[in-house]
């Protein structure tokens, strides 16, 4: 490894360099080449370490874990080709750029087969070195980000499977217990008792069906197999249909439903099926988490090329500390008032994903014991039509 004396004042500037400074290793038996690469790359803000042979270089790569290594192919001891292979084995994350004074097509192909990212023939200019190094580091950053994303996806998948397995198991165990009790009931016992246990079984199976339905919807959205056709959709028609569907549920909960969306006024760009899923979830939640003699109001306003739809309730409200997590998968507010209310914790996550895909946004305002208002903003159909006309005229 080469060492250099620092000039007065240089030490101070070194300590002020960012903690995330990327490391580059240069392995070449030519002292002048090592010195030249070091000067060029150091001025770019990188930490640069140089080595004069393959053995020292491999040891340096193992210890320093650099983002990029510049490797000369013609060196004594471990050859450049072998060194590229061994670096790829011990540190696959490190991007290797091969340099050589004897460039041929066969040499370049051989280096790539050994695991090199790119090939730079000698002599090369400082700009050529900067270009190839920047390109290699960008490749390294993308690879690291991809690996991080893959790990996060794997972790989320395990968490998802564990949680859903638990969610499926709980009602199944309960149904099994209820059926076991029914099996042991004396035939002379009252029909009311049997009906009670059968009702419990039905309630649990409904919970299972809801979970599976939401789980499949989420999988279809993420797998891009959910039906999506961005067309003109009559918002009032979608809302009216959903409110009519839940009239009985609202009445049973002592909740009044009201729509303040005028007929034939608001049209949005979206998929009718997706819009139905979004407002179905929001309206059902507004009913379930409301109070006796409460109210659910759905309204809409035009706001500069968008339509803002509000689903407001007079329910229990959501404490401020829970609001940042409302749209996360499986999140449910843990309060005495809501603990017994059935739900999968997936509905709002599904809403957010669908709204986002349609280029909109969703937000919530809430006050404990006063109520909550969920607002969905979608592109107004008129605005989209005008945009398309402008694009067409500019072509």
Residue pairs with C-beta under 8 A, 6 or more apart in sequence:
1 49
1 50
1 51
1 56
1 60
2 31
2 34
2 35
2 38
2 50
2 51
2 52
6 14
17 45
17 47
21 45
21 46
21 47
22 46
22 47
22 66
22 67
22 68
22 137
23 46
23 47
23 48
23 49
23 64
23 65
23 66
23 67
24 41
24 46
24 47
24 48
24 49
24 66
24 67
24 68
24 69
24 70
24 133
25 48
25 49
25 50
25 51
25 57
25 60
25 61
25 64
25 66
25 68
25 69
25 70
25 94
26 33
26 34
26 37
26 38
26 41
26 48
26 49
26 50
26 51
26 69
26 70
27 50
27 51
27 52
27 53
27 54
27 56
27 57
27 60
27 69
27 70
27 71
27 72
27 75
27 83
28 34
28 37
28 50
28 52
28 70
28 71
28 72
28 75
28 99
29 52
29 53
29 72
29 74
29 75
29 76
30 72
31 52
33 72
33 99
33 122
34 50
34 52
35 50
37 48
37 50
37 70
37 129
38 48
38 50
40 126
40 129
40 130
41 48
41 129
41 133
42 48
44 130
44 133
49 60
49 64
49 66
51 57
51 60
53 75
53 76
53 77
53 78
54 75
54 77
54 78
54 79
54 80
54 82
54 83
55 77
55 78
57 69
57 71
57 78
57 83
58 78
58 83
58 86
58 87
58 90
60 66
61 69
61 87
61 90
61 91
61 94
62 90
62 91
65 91
65 93
65 94
66 91
66 94
67 93
67 94
67 95
67 137
67 140
67 141
68 94
68 95
68 96
68 97
68 133
68 136
68 137
68 140
69 87
69 94
69 95
69 96
69 97
70 97
70 99
70 133
71 80
71 83
71 84
71 87
71 96
71 97
71 98
71 99
71 116
72 80
72 98
72 99
72 100
73 79
73 80
73 81
73 98
73 99
73 100
73 102
73 107
73 111
74 80
74 100
74 101
74 102
75 83
78 86
80 98
80 100
80 111
81 110
81 111
81 114
84 96
84 98
84 111
84 114
84 115
84 116
85 114
85 115
87 94
87 96
87 115
88 96
88 114
88 115
92 115
93 140
93 143
93 144
93 147
94 140
95 117
95 136
95 137
95 139
95 140
95 143
96 115
96 116
96 117
97 116
97 117
97 118
97 119
97 120
97 132
97 133
97 136
98 108
98 111
98 116
98 118
98 119
98 120
99 119
99 120
99 121
99 122
99 124
100 107
100 119
100 121
100 122
101 121
101 122
101 123
103 119
103 121
103 122
107 119
108 119
111 119
112 119
117 136
117 139
118 132
118 135
118 136
120 128
120 129
120 132
160 329
160 330
163 330
164 211
164 215
167 211
167 344
168 208
168 211
171 204
171 205
171 207
171 208
172 204
172 208
174 200
174 204
175 201
175 204
175 205
178 197
178 198
178 200
178 201
178 204
179 201
181 197
182 194
182 197
182 198
182 201
185 193
185 194
185 197
203 342
206 342
207 342
210 342
210 343
210 344
211 344
211 346
214 344
214 346
214 347
214 350
215 344
215 346
217 226
217 277
217 346
217 350
218 329
218 346
218 349
218 350
218 353
220 226
221 350
221 353
221 354
221 357
222 353
226 273
226 274
226 354
227 271
227 273
227 274
228 271
228 274
228 357
229 271
230 269
230 270
230 271
230 358
231 269
231 270
231 271
231 272
232 267
232 268
232 269
232 381
233 267
233 268
233 269
233 270
233 271
233 272
233 275
233 381
234 264
234 267
235 261
235 266
235 267
235 268
235 275
235 300
235 307
235 309
236 259
236 261
236 262
236 263
236 264
236 265
236 266
236 300
238 272
238 275
238 276
238 279
239 259
239 261
239 279
239 298
239 309
240 259
240 261
241 276
242 276
242 279
242 280
242 283
243 257
243 259
243 283
243 298
245 280
246 257
246 283
246 284
246 287
247 257
249 284
249 287
250 256
250 257
250 287
250 296
253 287
253 288
253 290
253 292
253 294
254 292
254 293
254 294
255 287
255 290
255 293
255 294
255 295
255 296
256 294
256 295
256 296
257 283
257 287
257 295
257 296
258 295
258 296
258 297
258 298
259 297
259 298
259 299
260 297
260 298
260 299
260 300
261 298
261 299
261 300
261 309
265 300
266 300
266 302
266 307
266 380
267 380
267 381
267 382
268 275
268 307
268 378
268 379
268 380
268 381
269 358
269 359
269 378
269 379
269 380
269 381
269 384
270 358
270 378
270 379
271 358
274 354
274 357
274 358
277 350
277 351
277 354
278 350
278 351
278 354
278 355
278 376
279 298
279 309
279 311
279 376
281 347
281 348
281 350
281 351
282 311
282 351
282 374
282 376
283 296
283 298
283 311
284 347
285 343
285 347
285 348
285 374
286 296
286 311
286 312
286 313
286 315
286 372
286 374
287 296
287 313
288 341
288 342
288 343
289 313
289 315
289 316
289 338
289 341
289 372
290 296
290 313
290 314
290 315
290 316
290 371
291 314
291 315
291 316
294 313
294 314
294 315
294 371
295 313
295 314
296 311
296 312
296 313
297 310
297 311
297 312
297 313
298 309
298 310
298 311
298 312
299 309
299 310
299 312
300 307
300 308
300 309
300 310
301 307
301 308
301 310
302 308
302 380
303 377
305 379
305 380
305 382
305 383
306 360
306 377
306 378
306 379
306 380
306 383
307 377
307 378
307 379
307 380
308 375
308 376
308 377
309 375
309 376
309 377
309 378
310 373
310 374
310 375
310 376
311 373
311 374
311 375
311 376
312 371
312 372
312 373
312 374
313 371
313 372
313 373
314 370
314 371
315 371
315 372
316 335
316 337
316 338
316 368
316 369
317 366
317 367
317 368
317 369
317 370
317 371
317 372
318 326
318 333
318 364
318 366
318 368
318 372
319 333
319 335
319 368
322 331
322 333
323 364
323 366
325 331
326 333
326 348
326 364
327 348
327 349
327 351
327 352
327 362
328 349
329 345
329 346
329 349
330 344
330 345
330 346
330 349
331 345
331 348
331 349
332 338
332 343
332 345
351 362
351 376
352 362
355 361
355 362
355 376
355 378
358 378
358 379
359 378
359 379
360 376
360 377
360 378
360 379
361 376
361 377
362 374
362 375
362 376
362 377
363 374
363 375
364 372
364 373
364 374
364 375
365 372
365 373
365 375
366 372
366 373
